[in-house]
Amino acid sequence: MRVYSGRVDHLGGDTMSSMTRYLLAIAICVLCGCTVNPLERLSEDLTMRSPQTRAKAAQALAQSDSKDAVLLLARQLGAETDEAVLHAIALALVSIGRRHHGEGTSFAKEQRTILYVSDELAKTNLDEINRDKAAWVLGEIGDRDALPYLIAAGTDAAEIALTKLGYYSDGTPFETNEGVGTTKD
């Protein structure tokens, strides 16, 4: 990017990263005292033609705690056709889900990631690679609240995620004398 007498000249179209755009939007807001929603720009970047731009937008959205960011990522998880971008989106969702899982954050935030991803997993018209990646995300977050969605999916990737979450374990002994044997979590 070059500046000529107050004019900005962009070279190469998508040369500015999504994270840079996000930070630039925040800086402009602070300097001007106005409010600009950086999620709007990242939402646009998530659907751009360039796979690199889409992947960078996913990485930037991973830093947000906004429910809109989670929803944008989950929807793109179901629509994405580029495998590298799909993986970047999945990593962003895992990052958000794990950040809220087990750290004393609100249950609603943690559930939101699971619910939005499971909505994509439940779509019958979803390509196999997208369904598998959605199941992978649910398994990688590590929250057993995803079990019903993974069981309903019935895919090989969902089976792997169920194993990660301990669904097929033998359980643990009862802690009281009021039962005999083991229980399944």
C-alpha positions as CSV (number, residue, x, y, z in Angstrom):
1,M,0.0,0.0,0.0
2,R,1.4,3.4,-1.0
3,V,0.2,6.8,0.1
4,Y,0.5,9.7,-2.5
5,S,-0.5,13.1,-1.2
6,G,-3.3,11.8,1.0
7,R,-4.4,9.2,-1.5
8,V,-4.0,5.5,-0.8
9,D,-3.1,3.2,-3.7
10,H,-3.7,-0.5,-3.1
11,L,-1.4,-2.8,-5.1
12,G,-2.4,-6.3,-5.8
13,G,-6.0,-6.3,-4.6
14,D,-6.0,-8.7,-1.6
15,T,-2.5,-7.8,-0.3
16,M,-3.7,-6.4,3.0
17,S,-4.4,-9.2,5.5
18,S,-7.8,-9.6,7.2
19,M,-6.1,-9.1,10.5
20,T,-4.6,-5.9,9.3
21,R,-8.0,-4.7,8.1
22,Y,-9.5,-5.6,11.4
23,L,-6.9,-3.7,13.4
24,L,-7.0,-0.8,11.0
25,A,-10.8,-0.6,11.4
26,I,-10.4,-0.5,15.2
27,A,-7.7,2.2,14.9
28,I,-9.9,4.3,12.7
29,C,-12.8,3.9,15.2
30,V,-10.6,5.0,18.1
31,L,-9.1,8.0,16.2
32,C,-12.3,9.3,14.7
33,G,-14.6,8.5,17.6
34,C,-16.9,6.6,15.4
35,T,-18.1,3.0,15.5
36,V,-17.3,0.7,12.6
37,N,-18.2,-2.9,12.7
38,P,-15.0,-4.8,11.7
39,L,-17.1,-8.0,11.5
40,E,-18.8,-6.7,8.4
41,R,-15.4,-6.5,6.6
42,L,-14.3,-9.9,7.9
43,S,-17.7,-11.3,6.8
44,E,-17.0,-10.0,3.3
45,D,-13.5,-11.4,3.4
46,L,-14.8,-14.8,4.4
47,T,-16.6,-15.1,1.1
48,M,-13.9,-13.5,-1.2
49,R,-12.6,-15.2,-4.2
50,S,-9.1,-15.6,-2.9
51,P,-8.6,-18.6,-0.6
52,Q,-5.8,-16.8,1.2
53,T,-8.2,-13.9,2.1
54,R,-10.8,-16.4,3.3
55,A,-8.3,-18.2,5.4
56,K,-7.0,-15.0,7.0
57,A,-10.5,-13.8,7.7
58,A,-11.2,-17.1,9.5
59,Q,-8.0,-16.6,11.6
60,A,-9.0,-13.1,12.5
61,L,-12.6,-14.2,13.4
62,A,-11.1,-16.8,15.7
63,Q,-10.0,-13.9,18.0
64,S,-13.6,-12.6,18.4
65,D,-16.0,-13.6,21.1
66,S,-18.9,-12.4,19.1
67,K,-21.8,-14.8,18.5
68,D,-21.9,-13.3,15.0
69,A,-18.3,-14.4,14.3
70,V,-19.1,-18.0,15.4
71,L,-22.2,-18.0,13.2
72,L,-20.3,-16.7,10.2
73,L,-17.6,-19.3,10.7
74,A,-20.1,-22.2,11.1
75,R,-22.0,-21.2,8.0
76,Q,-18.8,-21.0,6.0
77,L,-17.7,-24.3,7.4
78,G,-20.7,-25.8,5.6
79,A,-20.2,-23.9,2.4
80,E,-16.4,-23.8,1.9
81,T,-15.0,-25.7,-1.1
82,D,-11.2,-25.2,-0.6
83,E,-9.7,-27.7,1.8
84,A,-7.0,-25.4,3.2
85,V,-9.6,-22.7,4.0
86,L,-12.0,-25.3,5.4
87,H,-9.2,-26.4,7.8
88,A,-8.5,-22.7,8.8
89,I,-12.3,-22.3,9.5
90,A,-12.4,-25.5,11.5
91,L,-9.3,-24.4,13.6
92,A,-10.9,-21.0,14.3
93,L,-14.1,-22.7,15.5
94,V,-12.1,-25.1,17.7
95,S,-10.1,-22.2,19.1
96,I,-13.3,-20.3,20.0
97,G,-15.0,-23.5,21.4
98,R,-12.0,-24.5,23.5
99,R,-11.5,-20.9,24.8
100,H,-15.0,-21.1,26.3
101,H,-14.9,-24.7,27.4
102,G,-13.7,-25.3,30.9
103,E,-12.5,-21.8,31.6
104,G,-15.4,-20.7,33.7
105,T,-16.8,-18.7,30.9
106,S,-20.5,-18.5,30.3
107,F,-22.2,-21.7,29.3
108,A,-24.1,-19.9,26.6
109,K,-20.9,-19.0,24.8
110,E,-19.6,-22.5,24.9
111,Q,-22.9,-24.0,23.7
112,R,-23.2,-21.5,20.9
113,T,-20.2,-22.9,19.1
114,I,-21.4,-26.5,19.5
115,L,-25.0,-25.6,18.4
116,Y,-23.9,-23.6,15.3
117,V,-21.5,-26.3,14.2
118,S,-24.0,-29.1,14.9
119,D,-26.6,-27.3,12.8
120,E,-24.2,-27.5,9.9
121,L,-23.4,-31.1,10.6
122,A,-27.2,-31.9,10.5
123,K,-27.7,-30.6,7.0
124,T,-28.4,-33.4,4.6
125,N,-27.2,-31.6,1.5
126,L,-23.7,-31.0,3.0
127,D,-20.7,-32.4,1.1
128,E,-18.9,-35.3,2.9
129,I,-15.7,-33.3,3.5
130,N,-17.7,-30.5,5.2
131,R,-19.7,-32.9,7.4
132,D,-16.4,-34.7,8.4
133,K,-14.8,-31.4,9.3
134,A,-17.9,-30.3,11.3
135,A,-17.7,-33.6,13.2
136,W,-13.9,-33.1,13.7
137,V,-14.6,-29.6,15.2
138,L,-17.1,-31.0,17.7
139,G,-14.7,-33.7,18.7
140,E,-11.7,-31.3,19.0
141,I,-13.6,-28.8,21.2
142,G,-13.8,-31.6,23.7
143,D,-17.2,-31.0,25.2
144,R,-19.5,-34.0,25.8
145,D,-22.5,-31.8,25.1
146,A,-21.7,-32.6,21.4
147,L,-22.4,-36.3,21.8
148,P,-26.1,-36.3,20.7
149,Y,-25.2,-34.4,17.5
150,L,-22.3,-36.7,16.7
151,I,-24.4,-39.8,17.3
152,A,-27.1,-38.5,15.0
153,A,-24.6,-37.7,12.3
154,G,-23.6,-41.4,12.0
155,T,-20.5,-40.7,9.8
156,D,-17.0,-42.2,10.2
157,A,-15.7,-38.8,11.3
158,A,-18.4,-38.6,13.9
159,E,-17.4,-42.0,15.2
160,I,-13.8,-40.8,15.6
161,A,-15.1,-37.7,17.4
162,L,-17.2,-39.9,19.7
163,T,-14.2,-42.0,20.6
164,K,-12.2,-38.8,21.4
165,L,-15.0,-37.7,23.7
166,G,-15.0,-41.1,25.5
167,Y,-18.4,-42.2,24.3
168,Y,-17.3,-45.8,23.8
169,S,-15.5,-46.1,27.2
170,D,-16.5,-48.7,29.7
171,G,-17.4,-46.1,32.2
172,T,-16.4,-45.8,35.8
173,P,-17.4,-47.7,38.9
174,F,-20.3,-46.3,40.9
175,E,-19.2,-44.2,43.8
176,T,-21.9,-45.5,46.2
177,N,-22.9,-49.0,47.2
178,E,-26.4,-48.5,45.8
179,G,-25.4,-50.0,42.4
180,V,-23.3,-52.8,41.0
181,G,-21.1,-52.6,37.9
182,T,-20.2,-49.7,35.8
183,T,-22.0,-46.7,34.3
184,K,-21.6,-45.0,31.0
185,D,-21.0,-41.3,31.2
